[in-house]
């Protein structure tokens, strides 16, 4: 989709597109109402601005839209959407690493009350496992901040992908 196409989508269609990028209703609604965007840069800036104003509940709402890293069934189900592209490298790793990712993510979720959030694009399963090990013992408040930062990066990637046929280059 182009930026011009996004700007003229119905409110419902635009909400659905934004909500697919970030599973937070308030963020998606604010993005819809901020249209039209003059440039992709202004869209990305507004996405960051609105995300930085999210409450703890909204951050956790966004987290709930993610597949668990290492949960192969959830990953397979997500391959038809944006998440599959972000976590695709997980499938290129050993079963032992996948099992560790899955088990440590369960422990992380038990400890913090939400799944481990990481912008997986460009990261190997071993890198994600190392990040999970490094973060698992952090205080929950710290992990909400860490996860929110990762979600912001995910939002940026998903928006850029949604607008990938605009002819403008993007660094991922």
JOBEL-V94937 format. One record per pair of residues at least 24 apart in sequence whose ideal C-beta (glycine too) atoms are under 10 Angstrom apart, sorted by the first residue. I is the first residue (numbers start at 0). GAP is how many residues later the second one is. Records with the same first field share a line. If there is no record, write none. Layout:
BEGIN
I: GAP + GAP
END
This chain:
BEGIN
0: 161 + 162 + 163 + 164 + 165
1: 38 + 161 + 162 + 163 + 164 + 165 + 166
2: 32 + 33 + 34 + 35 + 36 + 37 + 39 + 40 + 160 + 163 + 165
3: 32 + 33 + 162
4: 158 + 160 + 161
5: 25 + 26 + 29 + 30 + 31 + 34 + 37 + 153 + 156 + 157 + 160
6: 28 + 29 + 30 + 31 + 36
7: 27 + 28
8: 26
10: 24
16: 141 + 142 + 145 + 146
17: 29 + 32 + 137 + 140 + 141 + 144
18: 43 + 46
19: 45 + 61 + 62 + 63 + 138 + 142
20: 26 + 41 + 44 + 61 + 133 + 134 + 135 + 136 + 137 + 138 + 139 + 140 + 141
21: 25 + 28 + 29 + 32 + 36 + 39 + 40 + 43 + 129 + 130 + 132 + 133 + 136 + 137
22: 35 + 38 + 39 + 40 + 41 + 42 + 43 + 128
23: 26 + 27 + 30 + 31 + 33 + 34 + 35 + 36 + 37 + 38 + 39 + 40 + 41 + 127 + 131
24: 33 + 36 + 37
25: 24 + 27 + 28 + 29 + 31 + 32 + 35 + 36
26: 24 + 26 + 27 + 31 + 32 + 34 + 35 + 124 + 128
27: 34
29: 24
30: 124 + 128
36: 126
38: 127 + 129
39: 119 + 120 + 123 + 126 + 128 + 130
40: 127
42: 113 + 116 + 117 + 119 + 120
43: 111 + 112 + 115 + 116 + 119 + 126
45: 113
46: 105 + 108 + 109 + 111 + 112
47: 104 + 105 + 107 + 108
49: 105
50: 97 + 98 + 100 + 101 + 103 + 104 + 105
51: 96 + 97 + 100
53: 94 + 97 + 98
55: 85 + 88 + 89 + 92
57: 90
58: 55 + 58 + 85 + 86 + 88 + 89 + 92 + 93
59: 53 + 54 + 84 + 87 + 88
61: 52 + 55 + 85 + 86 + 89 + 90 + 92 + 93
62: 49 + 50 + 51 + 52 + 53 + 54 + 81 + 84 + 85 + 87 + 88
63: 50 + 51
64: 86 + 89
65: 48 + 49 + 50 + 51 + 52 + 54 + 81 + 84 + 85 + 88
66: 48
67: 33 + 34 + 37 + 38 + 40 + 41 + 47 + 48
68: 29 + 32 + 33 + 35 + 36 + 39 + 46 + 47 + 48 + 49 + 51 + 54 + 56 + 59 + 60 + 62 + 63
69: 27 + 28 + 29 + 30 + 31 + 32 + 33 + 34 + 35 + 36 + 46 + 55 + 58 + 59 + 62
70: 27 + 30 + 31 + 34 + 35 + 44
71: 26 + 27 + 29 + 30
73: 28 + 41
80: 77
81: 72 + 75 + 76 + 77 + 79 + 80
82: 37 + 71 + 75
84: 35 + 36 + 72 + 73 + 76
85: 32 + 33 + 34 + 35 + 36 + 37 + 67 + 68 + 71 + 72 + 75
86: 31 + 33 + 34 + 36 + 38 + 41
87: 32 + 33
88: 31 + 32 + 33 + 34 + 35 + 36 + 37 + 38 + 39
89: 30 + 33 + 34 + 35 + 38 + 39
90: 34
91: 32 + 33
92: 31 + 32 + 33 + 35 + 36
93: 31 + 32
96: 27 + 28 + 29 + 31 + 32
97: 27 + 31
99: 25 + 26 + 29 + 32 + 33
100: 24 + 25 + 27 + 28 + 31
103: 24 + 25 + 28 + 29 + 31 + 32
104: 24 + 27 + 31
106: 25 + 29 + 30
107: 24 + 25 + 27 + 28 + 29 + 30 + 35
110: 25 + 26 + 27 + 28 + 29 + 32
111: 24 + 26 + 27 + 28 + 29 + 30 + 31 + 32 + 35
112: 27 + 30 + 31
113: 26 + 29 + 30 + 33
114: 32
115: 27 + 30 + 31 + 34
116: 26 + 27 + 29 + 30 + 31 + 32 + 33 + 34 + 36 + 37
117: 28 + 29 + 32 + 33 + 35 + 36
118: 30 + 31 + 32 + 33 + 34 + 35 + 36 + 37 + 38 + 53
119: 30 + 34 + 37
120: 32 + 33 + 36 + 37 + 40 + 51
121: 35 + 50
END
